[in-house]
Amino acid sequence: MRTTRRDLLKLGTLAAAGAALPAMAGQAITAGTVPKAAKPLDILILGGTGFTGPFQVAYALARGHKVTLFNRGKRPSPEWPGDVEQLHGDRNTGDLKALQGRKWDVCIDNPTSLPFWVRDAAKVLKGNVGQYLFISTISVYADGSKPGMTEDAPLAVYKGKDAMAETQASLMADVEGLYGPLKALSEAEVRKHFGARSTIVRPGYIVGPRDETDRFTYWPLRVEQGGEVLVPGDGQDPIQVIDGRDLGEWMIRLAEAGTTGTFNAVGPGYPLLMDAMLYGCQAVSGKAIQPVHVTPAFLEQEKVDLPIWVPRTGSPYSGYGQVSSARAVAAGLTYRPLATTIEDLLAWFHGLPADRQAKPRAGIDRARETELLAKWKARATG
């Protein structure tokens, strides 16, 4: 069993976007339930139509802000609860003409994994935005095995020839070696150009409605089917996930407060263990399960990857379930109940087209699970 930095990449960086997703941007916000901000802002969001972006937009509009999106225009945009200006260009080719001669109070950079994207954006936006918020990742840390990682932990070091020459193709060819270091260098570019006006947010696993990776989704879906469930480890390994809505909405509040600095954005705000997460899924679905715990060695032998889970010791990424979120919580990060995330996630997934539901993008199918359970039981009694 192995967990790698590839697991932290969004699906959108690995494959072209699929069909339009069921609209979720405004579903979490009921009209009149979100108070207006003290001061309306002009907010530029780079990206904005993927996973967390629509939640940022919906919350920003509810708070009374003006929102502009900049992207390639390749993905269908959700139905916004208000007017959104959309500008098109391509950061891969340096086409940023649509941003020239404009000013915004805040820029939120969602999709960047390559340092030259930040460098080129800064050529146009430096001096024209008041604050630059950058979504990074906990993969920037040099040693992912240590529990309790804070924002001051050493960062991964780039060992290539020219970071500014790296492309999406070269990143995909060596995700394990390049993803963390290039994200760290992207952070450095943000600080270089925007200095004290920079805000760096480092999420771990982002989950909930609109998560097209199905990494966390695998577990609520599997529990929803009931019965014996193949569970990696002894059930006591820590799990950290953050609802994309909690992340997106918090970033808007950071912008409103002008909060700068670096923050680990992980959840759910209390220690969550693997079995507790599964029983939380059971409480939502109402289907009884019987966890069958198998060892990491067995999974490694069978060449099985189960998503989200990481053993609490013995892995280069054991610390990914034990990252400190204290600084982010102090800066106003809040969490909706995990049960709400699970319930909304299941409702969203079951609203997808039937062919999409039939082919989850993470985990194992029931036939393979049944085979593995039989092997494990035979081994345990043999």
PAMAR-752155 format. One record per residue (C-alpha): residue in one letter; y negated, z negated, x. Coordinates in steps of 0.1 Angstrom, whole numbers, padded with zeros to 4 digits, always signed. Layout:
BEGIN
aYZX
...
END
This chain:
BEGIN
m+0000+0000+0000
r-0034+0009+0014
t-0069+0007+0002
t-0095+0029+0019
r-0132+0036+0017
r-0123+0067-0002
d-0116+0044-0031
l-0153+0034-0033
l-0165+0070-0036
k-0177+0082-0070
l-0156+0109-0085
g-0186+0132-0085
t-0186+0134-0047
l-0149+0144-0047
a-0148+0170-0075
a-0170+0191-0097
a-0181+0175-0129
g-0160+0181-0159
a-0169+0186-0195
a-0197+0166-0211
l-0189+0130-0216
p-0193+0111-0248
a-0228+0098-0250
m-0230+0062-0239
a-0264+0059-0224
g-0280+0043-0254
q-0251+0026-0270
a-0255-0006-0251
i-0291-0009-0262
t-0299-0015-0298
a-0334-0006-0309
g-0357-0036-0306
t-0334-0058-0286
v-0350-0051-0252
p-0385-0065-0248
k-0411-0042-0233
a-0420-0046-0196
a-0454-0063-0188
k-0465-0031-0170
p-0451+0004-0177
l-0440+0023-0146
d-0436+0060-0137
i-0400+0061-0124
l-0384+0089-0105
i-0346+0089-0105
l-0328+0112-0080
g-0296+0121-0098
g-0295+0103-0131
t-0268+0121-0151
g-0237+0107-0135
f-0224+0071-0139
t-0251+0045-0136
g-0281+0068-0139
p-0279+0072-0177
f-0279+0034-0181
q-0309+0032-0158
v-0327+0058-0180
a-0318+0042-0213
y-0329+0007-0201
a-0361+0020-0185
l-0371+0038-0217
a-0363+0007-0238
r-0386-0012-0215
g-0414+0012-0221
h-0413+0031-0187
k-0418+0068-0181
v-0388+0085-0165
t-0384+0117-0145
l-0351+0130-0132
f-0345+0152-0102
n-0311+0169-0098
r-0294+0203-0097
g-0291+0205-0135
k-0254+0210-0132
r-0242+0182-0154
p-0248+0180-0191
s-0274+0153-0198
p-0267+0125-0222
e-0288+0121-0253
w-0316+0099-0242
p-0333+0074-0266
g-0366+0090-0258
d-0383+0117-0237
v-0373+0123-0201
e-0388+0148-0178
q-0362+0167-0158
l-0370+0185-0125
h-0344+0207-0108
g-0337+0214-0071
d-0310+0209-0045
r-0310+0183-0018
n-0282+0201+0000
t-0304+0231+0006
g-0336+0212+0010
d-0350+0226-0022
l-0374+0198-0032
k-0403+0219-0043
a-0403+0204-0078
l-0412+0170-0063
q-0442+0182-0043
g-0477+0171-0053
r-0464+0144-0076
k-0467+0106-0075
w-0444+0079-0090
d-0445+0041-0089
v-0408+0039-0080
c-0380+0062-0068
i-0344+0053-0074
d-0320+0072-0051
n-0285+0072-0068
p-0263+0099-0052
t-0271+0099-0014
s-0242+0097+0011
l-0258+0118+0038
p-0288+0107+0059
f-0306+0141+0059
w-0309+0137+0021
v-0331+0107+0026
r-0350+0123+0055
d-0358+0153+0035
a-0368+0133+0004
a-0391+0112+0025
k-0409+0143+0037
v-0420+0149+0001
l-0421+0114-0013
k-0435+0093+0015
g-0469+0080+0005
n-0462+0093-0031
v-0439+0065-0043
g-0447+0028-0043
q-0411+0016-0039
y-0378+0032-0029
l-0346+0018-0043
f-0314+0031-0027
i-0279+0026-0040
s-0256+0021-0010
t-0222+0005-0009
i-0203-0025+0006
s-0184+0001+0027
v-0214-0001+0051
y-0199-0033+0066
a-0182-0029+0100
d-0154-0053+0091
g-0142-0052+0056
s-0115-0078+0061
k-0138-0109+0062
p-0142-0129+0030
g-0177-0140+0019
m-0196-0111+0035
t-0233-0114+0032
e-0260-0088+0036
d-0265-0098+0072
a-0230-0089+0083
p-0228-0061+0110
l-0227-0025+0098
a-0204+0003+0105
v-0213+0024+0135
y-0215+0062+0134
k-0194+0077+0163
g-0200+0114+0157
k-0224+0138+0175
d-0252+0143+0150
a-0254+0123+0118
m-0282+0146+0105
a-0258+0176+0108
e-0231+0160+0086
t-0225+0177+0053
q-0206+0170+0021
a-0178+0191+0035
s-0176+0172+0068
l-0178+0139+0049
m-0149+0149+0026
a-0129+0159+0057
d-0131+0124+0071
v-0141+0100+0044
e-0124+0071+0061
g-0143+0075+0093
l-0177+0087+0080
y-0184+0073+0045
g-0195+0038+0056
p-0213+0048+0088
l-0232+0076+0070
k-0242+0053+0042
a-0254+0027+0068
l-0275+0054+0085
s-0289+0065+0051
e-0300+0030+0046
a-0317+0031+0080
e-0335+0063+0070
v-0348+0045+0039
r-0362+0017+0060
k-0376+0040+0086
h-0397+0060+0061
f-0404+0034+0034
g-0404+0002+0054
a-0413-0030+0035
r-0413-0010+0002
s-0375-0004+0005
t-0348-0020-0017
i-0311-0015-0007
v-0284-0022-0033
r-0248-0024-0021
p-0223-0023-0050
g-0185-0025-0047
y-0164-0011-0075
i-0186+0000-0104
v-0167+0000-0137
g-0171+0004-0175
p-0180+0032-0198
r-0187+0066-0181
d-0165+0056-0151
e-0147+0090-0145
t-0126+0076-0116
d-0103+0056-0139
r-0097+0031-0111
f-0104+0000-0131
t-0097+0018-0163
y-0060+0020-0154
w-0055-0017-0159
p-0070-0021-0195
l-0051+0011-0205
r-0018-0001-0191
v-0022-0036-0206
e-0030-0020-0239
q+0005-0006-0239
g+0020-0040-0235
g+0054-0050-0220
e+0063-0055-0184
v+0035-0045-0161
l+0040-0038-0124
v+0014-0060-0106
p+0006-0058-0069
g+0008-0091-0050
d+0012-0126-0064
g-0015-0123-0090
q-0039-0146-0070
d-0058-0119-0051
p-0095-0118-0059
i-0110-0088-0077
q-0147-0079-0078
v-0161-0053-0102
i-0196-0048-0117
d-0203-0031-0150
g-0224+0001-0145
r-0248-0011-0172
d-0254-0044-0154
l-0261-0026-0122
g-0283+0000-0137
e-0304-0023-0158
w-0308-0048-0129
m-0322-0020-0107
i-0349-0013-0133
r-0358-0050-0133
l-0360-0049-0095
a-0385-0021-0098
e-0405-0040-0124
a-0407-0070-0101
g-0413-0050-0070
t-0384-0068-0054
t-0375-0055-0019
g-0348-0063+0006
t-0310-0058+0007
f-0285-0070-0019
n-0247-0070-0025
a-0242-0060-0061
v-0208-0073-0070
g-0194-0091-0100
p-0184-0106-0123
g-0204-0136-0112
y-0174-0160-0109
p-0141-0159-0089
l-0118-0134-0107
l-0081-0132-0097
m-0057-0103-0105
d-0037-0121-0131
a-0068-0135-0148
m-0082-0100-0150
l-0049-0087-0166
y-0049-0115-0191
g-0085-0108-0199
c-0074-0072-0207
q-0046-0087-0229
a-0071-0109-0248
v-0091-0077-0257
s-0062-0055-0266
g-0040-0081-0283
k-0009-0067-0266
a+0014-0091-0249
i+0023-0084-0213
q+0048-0098-0188
p+0034-0093-0152
v+0060-0084-0127
h+0046-0092-0092
v+0058-0071-0063
t+0049-0075-0026
p+0025-0053-0007
a+0054-0044+0016
f+0074-0030-0014
l+0044-0009-0025
e+0039+0004+0011
q+0076+0013+0013
e+0074+0032-0020
k+0041+0049-0010
v+0024+0035-0042
d-0014+0031-0045
l-0026+0009-0073
p-0063+0009-0078
i-0089-0019-0075
w-0065-0044-0061
v-0067-0054-0024
p-0045-0082-0008
r-0066-0112+0001
t-0053-0112+0037
g-0038-0086+0060
s-0059-0056+0050
p-0089-0040+0067
y-0105-0043+0033
s-0094-0078+0022
g-0130-0089+0020
y-0138-0063-0007
g-0127-0088-0034
q-0147-0117-0018
v-0182-0104-0011
s-0212-0128-0016
s-0235-0119-0045
a-0257-0150-0041
r-0288-0131-0030
a-0285-0106-0059
v-0280-0133-0085
a-0311-0151-0071
a-0330-0118-0075
g-0320-0116-0112
l-0287-0099-0114
t-0269-0109-0146
y-0235-0100-0160
r-0222-0093-0195
p-0188-0108-0203
l-0159-0090-0187
a-0143-0088-0222
t-0173-0067-0233
t-0169-0044-0204
i-0132-0039-0211
e-0137-0034-0249
d-0165-0009-0244
l-0145+0009-0216
l-0115+0013-0238
a-0136+0026-0267
w-0153+0051-0244
f-0121+0063-0229
h-0104+0068-0263
g-0134+0089-0273
l-0126+0114-0245
p-0109+0147-0252
a-0071+0144-0257
d-0063+0164-0226
r-0085+0141-0204
q-0069+0110-0219
a-0035+0124-0211
k-0042+0126-0174
p-0057+0094-0160
r-0071+0099-0125
a-0058+0067-0109
g-0027+0045-0109
i+0009+0056-0118
d+0025+0069-0150
r+0050+0049-0170
a+0080+0068-0157
r+0071+0059-0122
e+0063+0023-0131
t+0097+0020-0149
e+0115+0034-0118
l+0096+0010-0095
l+0104-0020-0118
a+0141-0012-0117
k+0140-0009-0079
w+0122-0042-0075
k+0146-0060-0098
a+0176-0046-0081
r+0162-0056-0047
a+0154-0091-0059
t+0189-0097-0073
g+0209-0077-0047
END
